[in-house]
Amino acid sequence: MSARPSPLLSAFNWILFVGVSLLNLSVGATLQTLALPLDRSKRLCLWVNHWIWGRMLYAVEVFWPLRREGYERVAAGPYIVVSNHGSVLDIPANMTLPLPLRVVGKTSLFEVPIMGWYMTFSRQIPLDADDPASVASMMTCVKEALAEGVSVLIFPEGTRTVDGTLGVFNRGAFRLAKDLDVPLLPVVVEGTRDILPKGSLRPARPVDAVTVQVLDPIDPGGFSTARKLSNTVRRSMEAVLDQPCSGQLA
């Protein structure tokens, strides 16, 4: 891993990140508005997110090459996608999955100017874990998305890790998977925390690769409780963390 870059390199990375994000927003909002009469579930802008904020972002960010493994395991879905969480960059990393994907995110993200509007427009799902009404609304939105054939990304740790270790899993995603009989798709992301860790606004350094590893989908029907399902998924993700990724560079 390279040494900490100059402020000029950090500024370069931010310019690319903001530029791609604004391109994603403008293209997604424009195309989805035009297609809305034929696409009430707003799947089109989710595919724009995949191609621009996911694939394009990591293509143009030359200091953050993307390495993919296990993408052949992804079928049409829908899935409840569960991923570890070390950085805000985990969201676009997961958007490289070949799926229409909505994200369950903290309500504070929906208050960010411009980005928050687009998150609401594209029907991302807000959550205040301390508000029972918000939790109930989130579950309703997840059910609606899955019924429309749209997969949902949930970070079961609930917050970004500080030291890189896998945190305690909340069981909400796993209860939903069991209640709705929807397969889980575990995803392990590495490298993003080295670029932009929690509490930092400055990209820390280039990395050899941001790795996104897709594990085998898991049928919740084989587990008697959400706790057992959660523990199994967590162990499988722990086993992958810090292991070399042999996948291809995108």
C-alpha positions in Angstrom: 0.0 0.0 0.0 1.3 3.4 -0.9 2.2 6.2 1.5 -0.2 9.0 2.3 -0.8 11.1 -0.8 -0.3 14.8 -1.2 -3.3 17.2 -0.7 -3.2 17.5 -4.5 -3.9 13.8 -5.0 -6.7 13.9 -2.4 -8.3 16.8 -4.2 -8.0 14.9 -7.5 -9.8 11.9 -6.0 -12.6 14.1 -4.6 -13.1 15.9 -7.9 -13.5 12.6 -9.6 -15.8 11.3 -6.9 -18.0 14.4 -6.9 -18.0 14.6 -10.7 -19.2 11.0 -11.1 -21.8 11.5 -8.3 -23.3 14.5 -10.0 -23.3 12.8 -13.4 -25.1 9.8 -11.8 -27.7 12.1 -10.2 -28.4 14.1 -13.4 -28.5 11.1 -15.7 -30.5 9.0 -13.3 -33.0 11.8 -12.5 -33.5 12.8 -16.1 -33.9 9.3 -17.6 -36.1 8.1 -14.7 -38.4 11.2 -15.0 -38.8 10.4 -18.8 -39.5 6.7 -18.1 -41.7 7.2 -15.1 -45.0 6.4 -16.9 -43.6 3.0 -17.8 -41.5 2.4 -14.7 -43.3 3.3 -11.5 -40.9 1.2 -9.4 -38.0 3.4 -10.6 -35.8 0.5 -11.6 -34.1 2.5 -14.4 -32.4 4.9 -12.0 -31.2 1.9 -10.0 -29.4 0.6 -13.1 -28.0 4.0 -13.7 -26.6 3.8 -10.2 -25.0 0.5 -11.1 -23.3 1.7 -14.2 -22.3 5.2 -13.2 -22.0 5.4 -9.4 -20.8 1.8 -9.2 -18.9 0.7 -12.3 -17.8 4.1 -13.7 -16.7 5.4 -10.4 -14.2 2.6 -9.8 -13.2 2.7 -13.4 -12.2 6.4 -13.4 -10.7 6.4 -9.8 -7.4 5.0 -11.0 -6.0 4.9 -7.5 -8.9 2.7 -6.3 -8.9 -0.3 -8.8 -11.8 -2.6 -8.3 -11.3 -6.4 -8.0 -14.4 -8.6 -8.2 -14.9 -12.2 -7.1 -17.9 -14.5 -7.1 -20.2 -12.3 -9.3 -21.1 -15.4 -11.2 -23.1 -16.4 -8.1 -25.5 -13.5 -8.5 -28.8 -14.6 -10.2 -31.7 -12.4 -11.0 -32.8 -12.1 -7.4 -34.3 -10.4 -5.6 -32.0 -10.7 -2.6 -31.4 -9.2 0.8 -27.8 -8.2 0.3 -25.8 -8.1 3.6 -22.3 -6.5 3.6 -19.7 -5.5 6.0 -19.3 -1.8 6.5 -16.0 0.2 6.8 -16.6 3.3 4.7 -19.2 5.3 2.8 -17.5 3.9 -0.3 -19.0 0.5 0.5 -22.3 1.7 -1.0 -20.9 2.3 -4.6 -18.8 -0.8 -4.2 -22.0 -2.9 -3.6 -23.7 -1.0 -6.5 -21.3 -2.8 -8.9 -23.4 -6.0 -8.3 -25.4 -6.8 -11.4 -28.7 -6.1 -9.6 -31.2 -3.3 -9.3 -30.4 -2.4 -5.7 -31.9 -0.1 -3.0 -29.9 0.8 0.1 -31.1 1.0 3.7 -29.3 4.1 5.0 -29.3 6.3 8.0 -31.9 9.1 7.9 -29.1 11.7 8.2 -27.9 10.8 4.7 -31.3 11.8 3.3 -30.8 15.3 4.8 -27.6 16.0 2.8 -28.3 18.6 0.1 -28.7 17.2 -3.4 -27.7 13.7 -2.5 -30.5 13.3 0.0 -33.0 14.5 -2.6 -31.8 11.9 -5.1 -31.9 9.2 -2.5 -35.5 10.0 -1.9 -36.2 10.2 -5.6 -34.7 6.8 -6.3 -36.6 5.3 -3.4 -33.6 4.4 -1.2 -34.8 3.4 2.3 -34.2 5.6 5.3 -33.8 4.2 8.8 -33.5 5.6 12.3 -32.7 2.5 14.4 -33.8 4.3 17.6 -37.3 5.1 16.2 -39.8 2.2 16.2 -41.9 4.0 13.6 -38.9 4.4 11.3 -38.0 0.7 11.8 -41.6 -0.3 10.8 -41.5 2.0 7.8 -38.2 0.5 6.7 -39.6 -3.0 6.9 -42.6 -2.0 4.8 -40.3 -0.4 2.2 -38.0 -3.5 2.1 -41.1 -5.7 1.5 -42.3 -3.4 -1.3 -38.9 -3.4 -3.0 -38.6 -7.2 -2.9 -42.1 -7.6 -4.2 -41.1 -5.4 -7.2 -38.1 -7.7 -7.8 -35.6 -5.1 -6.5 -32.8 -6.3 -4.1 -32.1 -4.4 -0.9 -28.7 -3.7 0.7 -28.5 -3.8 4.5 -25.4 -3.3 6.6 -26.1 -5.6 9.5 -23.4 -4.0 11.7 -25.5 -0.8 11.6 -22.5 1.5 11.5 -19.0 1.6 10.0 -16.3 -0.2 11.8 -13.4 1.8 13.2 -10.7 -0.8 13.4 -11.6 -3.1 10.5 -13.1 -5.9 12.6 -16.5 -7.2 11.9 -19.0 -5.8 14.4 -22.0 -7.4 16.1 -24.8 -8.1 13.6 -28.3 -6.7 14.1 -30.8 -9.4 13.3 -33.4 -7.2 11.4 -32.1 -8.3 7.9 -32.2 -11.9 8.9 -35.7 -11.8 10.4 -36.9 -10.2 7.2 -35.2 -12.9 5.1 -36.9 -15.6 7.2 -40.3 -13.9 7.3 -40.3 -13.2 3.6 -38.5 -16.3 2.5 -36.0 -14.3 0.5 -32.4 -15.5 0.0 -29.6 -13.6 1.5 -26.5 -12.6 -0.5 -23.5 -12.0 1.7 -20.9 -9.6 0.3 -17.5 -8.8 1.7 -15.9 -5.5 0.8 -12.3 -4.6 1.6 -10.0 -1.7 0.9 -12.6 1.1 1.2 -11.8 1.7 4.9 -8.1 2.3 3.9 -9.2 5.0 1.5 -11.9 6.8 3.5 -12.3 5.6 7.1 -15.0 6.6 9.5 -14.6 10.2 10.6 -12.4 11.2 7.7 -13.2 13.6 4.8 -9.8 13.1 3.1 -9.0 10.1 1.0 -6.2 8.5 3.0 -4.1 6.7 0.3 -4.2 4.7 -2.9 -4.9 1.0 -2.5 -3.8 -2.0 -4.4 -7.5 -2.8 -5.0 -11.0 -2.4 -3.6 -12.2 -6.0 -3.4 -15.8 -7.0 -3.6 -16.3 -10.7 -2.9 -19.8 -12.3 -3.4 -20.4 -15.4 -1.2 -22.9 -18.1 -2.0 -26.5 -17.1 -1.6 -28.1 -18.5 1.6 -31.7 -19.9 1.7 -33.2 -18.8 5.1 -35.5 -21.7 5.1 -32.8 -24.0 6.3 -32.5 -22.1 9.7 -34.9 -22.4 12.6 -34.2 -18.9 13.9 -32.9 -15.5 12.7 -30.1 -15.8 15.3 -28.7 -19.0 13.7 -29.0 -17.5 10.3 -27.2 -14.4 11.4 -24.4 -16.3 13.1 -23.8 -18.5 10.0 -23.6 -15.5 7.7 -21.3 -13.7 10.1 -18.9 -16.7 10.3 -18.8 -17.0 6.5 -18.0 -13.3 6.1 -15.3 -13.5 8.9 -13.7 -16.4 7.1 -13.3 -14.3 4.0 -12.0 -11.1 5.5 -8.3 -10.5 5.1 -8.0 -13.5 2.8 -6.4 -12.8 -0.7 -8.9 -12.1 -3.4 -8.2 -13.9 -6.6 -10.9 -12.2 -8.6 -10.4 -10.2 -11.8 -9.7 -6.5 -11.9 -12.8 -4.7 -13.4 
